[in-house]
């Protein structure tokens, strides 16, 4: 009986030692802050409106001015397709 009481006490003590105050990181990645390259649709490499297929990923289309909305110049993919990041 004494062993059982000791085992329960030790188990309870171990459980009480777990947890506690933990600093929670409330920063969450949102779609606006993280660019994700979606795969082009197989077999004809199509992408959603406003994007182009560059090296098998859908990227923002480059405007005719050659300057993206971020102010950066358009990049050119391996297949020669201009796109914005």
Buried (B, 14 or more C-beta within 10 A) or exposed (E): EEEEEEEEEEEEEEEEEEEEEEEEEEEEEEEEEEEEBEEBEEEEBEBEEEBBBBEEBBBBBBEEEEEBEEEEEBBEBEEEBBBBE
